[in-house]
């Protein structure tokens, strides 16, 4: 049940914008004292717009689609960690039902991953036998989702035997047509990519987001900065690249060596992106093998890479909300905020210890 709350302390509204207080009334934020404000429960601390996880998979587990009960537990774990807005970056589950639950994070869906047979994780996405079918599949997912489509841009090609390595999944002309199809249907395209080789074609096609981006070279990074093309680093996932290399073992030595190199320079890569002016978005890559509720740990990893904590907090809150077209802290906006006992811009670890999580005016 929605409460009347008086949030007092430091209210972070946006870059360079702070307030001393705000209120929660009937599920909405009020920036001036409402009638009866004197009787509101006082919650003191540092108030942020609800965290935004732009790379999350509700309904996905290690073996593909999970049960509705497990997906519900995933969404609750995200909420309780302060993640109140999720861009689902591909799920085998039709998880539209999450949007009907007032107690779960707000959800912006990218529909199903689009991949090719034996060129991605089994049971994770829609696998297209013919590469030429991609534009039509993208158009379909654009209509099925909420303004986003998720492509798998590269993956290991095991058919090459010992020389197997990351290879692009789609030809350049097909990518161009696919991105155009998404845009014609009112959607943007974000792409999983680990490799350097896929990036030229993705940039040429005009994609709208890069997930992981571990293979981006200096030219790619400069171009992304010029275009203000956002990259989601997913350092928790990249931190597992040595596990992927170990699994590849001597059977795929070329691929294993590449994954280890990218793992070794993961922090340098993210720092380089930030210093070049590439917009960073924050995503945990929860689902699959990473636990839901992990966004605070992801943010700590980005700070460890050398990105200032203040920029990481901004990227995970008001900047991401602006990018996705979602409300933040504003008069009359939905009361989706998180309160912390201390300022996470000074200690990012505070994000693991919220004092209060308020979603649609309800305190959890």
C-alpha positions in Angstrom: 0.0 0.0 0.0 1.3 3.4 -1.0 2.6 5.5 1.9 3.1 9.3 2.5 6.8 9.7 3.0 9.0 12.7 3.6 12.4 12.0 2.0 15.0 14.3 3.6 18.7 14.7 3.2 20.3 14.8 -0.2 18.0 14.2 -3.2 20.0 13.6 -6.4 17.9 14.8 -9.3 20.4 15.0 -12.1 23.9 16.2 -13.1 24.6 19.2 -10.8 21.0 19.2 -9.5 20.2 18.4 -5.9 17.4 19.0 -3.4 17.1 18.8 0.3 13.8 17.0 0.4 10.8 15.6 -1.5 7.6 13.7 -0.7 5.9 10.6 -1.7 2.1 11.0 -1.9 -0.4 8.5 -3.5 2.5 6.8 -5.3 3.8 10.1 -6.8 6.7 12.4 -6.0 6.0 15.9 -4.8 8.8 18.5 -4.8 6.9 20.9 -2.5 5.2 20.0 0.8 1.7 18.6 0.2 -1.2 19.1 2.6 -0.7 17.0 5.7 3.1 16.8 5.1 3.6 17.1 8.8 2.2 13.6 9.4 4.4 11.9 6.8 6.9 9.3 7.8 10.4 10.7 7.6 13.1 8.8 5.7 16.5 10.4 5.9 19.5 9.7 3.7 20.7 10.1 0.1 17.9 9.7 -2.4 18.4 8.4 -5.9 16.1 7.7 -8.8 15.7 3.9 -8.9 18.7 2.1 -10.4 18.5 1.1 -14.0 19.8 -2.2 -15.3 20.0 -1.9 -19.1 21.3 -5.4 -19.6 19.3 -7.9 -17.7 17.4 -11.1 -18.6 14.2 -11.8 -16.6 13.0 -15.3 -17.4 16.4 -16.6 -18.5 18.5 -19.3 -16.7 21.6 -21.3 -17.5 19.6 -23.7 -19.6 17.2 -21.2 -21.2 13.7 -20.3 -20.2 12.9 -20.6 -16.5 9.6 -21.1 -14.7 7.3 -18.2 -14.0 8.0 -18.7 -10.3 11.8 -18.4 -10.9 11.3 -15.4 -13.1 9.3 -13.8 -10.3 12.1 -14.4 -7.9 14.6 -12.9 -10.3 12.5 -9.7 -10.7 12.1 -9.4 -6.9 15.8 -9.8 -6.4 16.5 -6.9 -8.8 13.9 -4.8 -7.0 15.2 -5.5 -3.5 18.7 -4.5 -4.7 17.3 -1.1 -5.8 16.9 -1.8 -9.5 13.5 -0.4 -10.3 13.8 -0.1 -14.1 15.1 -3.0 -16.3 15.8 -3.0 -20.0 15.5 -6.7 -20.7 18.2 -7.5 -23.2 16.6 -10.6 -24.6 14.7 -13.4 -23.0 13.3 -16.7 -24.3 10.3 -16.1 -22.0 7.4 -13.9 -23.0 7.8 -11.8 -19.9 5.2 -9.2 -20.6 3.3 -10.3 -17.5 6.0 -8.6 -15.4 4.7 -5.3 -16.6 1.3 -6.1 -15.1 2.8 -6.5 -11.6 2.8 -3.4 -9.5 5.4 -5.0 -7.1 8.0 -5.7 -9.8 10.5 -3.3 -11.5 9.3 -1.5 -14.6 10.3 -3.4 -17.6 11.3 -2.3 -21.1 11.6 -5.4 -23.3 13.8 -6.2 -26.3 11.9 -9.4 -27.1 14.0 -12.5 -28.0 17.7 -12.6 -28.8 18.3 -13.1 -32.5 21.1 -15.5 -33.3 22.0 -18.4 -35.6 22.1 -22.2 -35.0 25.1 -23.4 -33.1 26.4 -19.8 -32.9 25.1 -18.8 -29.5 24.1 -20.4 -26.2 21.4 -23.1 -26.8 17.8 -22.3 -25.9 18.6 -18.6 -25.3 17.3 -17.0 -28.5 15.6 -17.4 -31.8 18.0 -19.1 -34.2 17.7 -18.1 -37.8 18.7 -20.8 -40.3 19.1 -18.2 -43.1 21.0 -15.0 -42.5 18.8 -13.2 -45.0 15.8 -13.7 -42.7 17.3 -11.3 -40.2 15.5 -8.1 -41.4 12.1 -9.7 -41.2 12.9 -11.2 -37.8 14.1 -7.9 -36.5 10.8 -6.2 -37.7 8.8 -8.9 -35.9 10.8 -8.5 -32.6 10.5 -4.7 -32.9 6.7 -5.1 -32.9 6.8 -7.7 -30.1 9.2 -5.7 -27.8 9.1 -2.2 -26.3 11.2 -0.2 -28.7 14.4 -2.4 -28.6 15.7 -5.4 -30.5 18.7 -7.5 -29.3 21.1 -9.1 -31.9 23.9 -11.5 -31.2 26.7 -10.0 -33.3 29.4 -12.6 -32.9 30.2 -15.9 -31.3 32.7 -18.7 -31.6 32.4 -20.7 -34.8 33.3 -24.2 -33.7 33.2 -25.6 -37.2 36.7 -24.2 -37.7 38.2 -26.8 -35.3 41.4 -25.8 -33.5 41.3 -22.4 -35.4 37.8 -21.6 -34.1 37.4 -18.1 -32.8 34.9 -15.3 -32.5 33.3 -14.6 -35.9 30.5 -12.2 -36.9 27.1 -13.8 -37.4 25.7 -11.4 -40.1 26.9 -9.9 -43.4 27.2 -6.1 -43.6 24.3 -5.6 -46.1 22.0 -7.8 -44.0 22.8 -5.8 -40.9 22.1 -2.6 -42.6 18.7 -3.9 -43.7 18.0 -5.3 -40.3 18.7 -2.0 -38.5 16.6 -0.1 -41.0 13.8 -2.6 -40.4 14.0 -1.9 -36.6 14.0 1.9 -37.1 11.0 1.7 -39.5 9.1 -0.2 -36.8 10.0 2.4 -34.1 12.7 0.3 -32.4 16.4 0.7 -31.6 19.0 -2.1 -32.0 21.5 -3.1 -29.4 24.1 -5.8 -30.1 26.1 -8.4 -28.2 29.6 -8.2 -29.4 32.9 -9.4 -27.9 35.1 -9.2 -31.0 36.9 -6.5 -32.9 36.0 -8.1 -36.3 32.2 -7.4 -35.9 32.5 -3.7 -35.0 33.1 -2.1 -38.4 29.9 -3.7 -39.9 27.9 -2.8 -36.8 29.0 0.8 -37.0 28.3 0.9 -40.7 24.8 -0.5 -40.1 24.0 2.3 -37.6 23.2 0.2 -34.5 22.0 2.1 -31.4 23.9 0.3 -28.7 26.8 -2.0 -28.0 26.7 -4.7 -25.3 30.1 -5.8 -23.8 32.3 -4.1 -26.4 35.4 -5.9 -25.3 36.9 -6.0 -28.9 36.5 -2.3 -29.7 39.8 -0.8 -30.8 40.8 2.9 -30.7 39.1 3.7 -34.0 35.9 2.1 -32.9 36.0 3.9 -29.6 36.6 7.3 -31.2 33.7 6.7 -33.6 31.4 5.6 -30.8 32.3 8.8 -28.9 31.6 11.0 -32.0 28.2 9.3 -32.4 27.4 9.2 -28.7 26.8 5.5 -29.2 26.3 3.9 -25.7 28.3 0.9 -24.6 27.3 -1.4 -21.7 30.5 -2.9 -20.3 29.0 -5.8 -18.3 32.2 -6.3 -16.3 30.8 -9.1 -14.2 30.3 -11.1 -17.4 33.7 -10.1 -18.8 35.2 -11.2 -15.5 34.1 -14.7 -16.4 36.1 -14.8 -19.6 38.8 -16.9 -18.1 36.1 -19.5 -17.3 35.1 -19.5 -20.9 38.8 -20.0 -21.9 39.1 -22.9 -19.5 36.0 -24.5 -20.9 37.4 -24.1 -24.4 40.6 -25.7 -23.3 43.1 -27.2 -25.8 40.2 -27.9 -28.3 39.8 -24.2 -29.2 43.2 -22.6 -28.2 42.8 -19.5 -30.4 39.5 -18.6 -28.9 40.8 -19.4 -25.4 43.8 -17.1 -25.9 41.6 -14.2 -27.1 39.2 -14.5 -24.1 42.1 -14.4 -21.7 43.6 -11.3 -23.4 40.3 -9.5 -23.2 39.9 -10.5 -19.6 43.3 -9.2 -18.7 42.6 -5.8 -20.2 39.0 -5.5 -19.1 39.5 -2.6 -16.7 41.7 -0.7 -19.2 39.1 -1.1 -21.9 36.3 0.4 -19.8 38.6 3.2 -18.6 39.5 4.0 -22.2 35.8 4.1 -23.2 35.0 6.5 -20.4 38.0 8.8 -21.0 37.2 9.0 -24.7 33.7 10.3 -23.9 31.7 7.2 -24.9 28.4 7.2 -23.0 28.4 4.2 -20.6 25.3 2.4 -19.5 25.2 0.0 -16.6 24.1 -3.6 -17.0 24.6 -6.6 -14.8 23.9 -9.3 -17.5 21.8 -11.0 -14.8 20.1 -14.2 -16.0 21.9 -17.1 -17.5 24.8 -17.6 -15.0 24.8 -14.3 -13.2 22.5 -13.8 -10.2 19.8 -11.2 -10.3 20.2 -8.3 -7.9 23.9 -8.0 -9.0 23.8 -4.4 -10.4 25.4 -2.8 -7.4 28.3 -5.3 -7.8 28.6 -4.4 -11.5 28.8 -0.7 -10.6 31.5 -1.4 -8.1 33.5 -3.2 -10.9 33.1 -0.1 -13.2 34.5 2.1 -10.4 37.3 -0.4 -9.9 38.1 0.1 -13.6 38.8 3.8 -12.9 35.5 5.4 -13.8 34.6 8.0 -11.1 31.9 6.8 -8.8 29.9 10.0 -9.4 29.7 9.2 -13.1 28.8 5.6 -12.4 26.0 6.6 -10.2 24.7 9.1 -12.8 25.0 6.4 -15.5 23.0 4.0 -13.5 20.2 6.4 -12.6 19.1 9.7 -14.3 21.3 9.4 -17.4 20.0 5.9 -18.1 16.4 7.0 -17.5 16.8 9.9 -19.9 18.3 7.6 -22.5 15.3 5.1 -22.1 12.7 7.9 -22.0 11.7 7.0 -18.4 10.8 9.3 -15.5 13.3 10.2 -12.8 12.8 12.5 -9.8 10.4 15.2 -10.9 7.2 16.7 -9.6 4.3 14.2 -10.3 6.6 11.4 -11.4 6.1 7.9 -10.1 7.8 7.5 -6.8 10.5 5.0 -7.8 13.4 5.9 -5.6 16.1 4.3 -3.4 17.4 5.8 -0.2 20.9 5.1 1.1 22.5 5.9 4.4 25.5 7.5 2.8 26.5 9.0 -0.5 27.4 6.4 -3.1 29.3 9.0 -5.1 31.9 8.8 -2.3 31.6 5.1 -1.6 30.0 3.0 -4.3 29.7 0.1 -1.9 26.8 1.9 -0.2 24.7 0.7 -3.1 24.6 -2.7 -1.5 22.9 -1.3 1.6 19.8 0.6 0.7 17.8 2.1 3.6 14.6 2.0 1.7 13.4 0.9 -1.7 10.3 2.7 -2.9 8.5 1.5 -6.1 5.3 3.1 -7.2 5.1 4.7 -3.8 5.3 1.4 -1.9 8.3 0.9 0.5 10.0 -2.5 0.3 
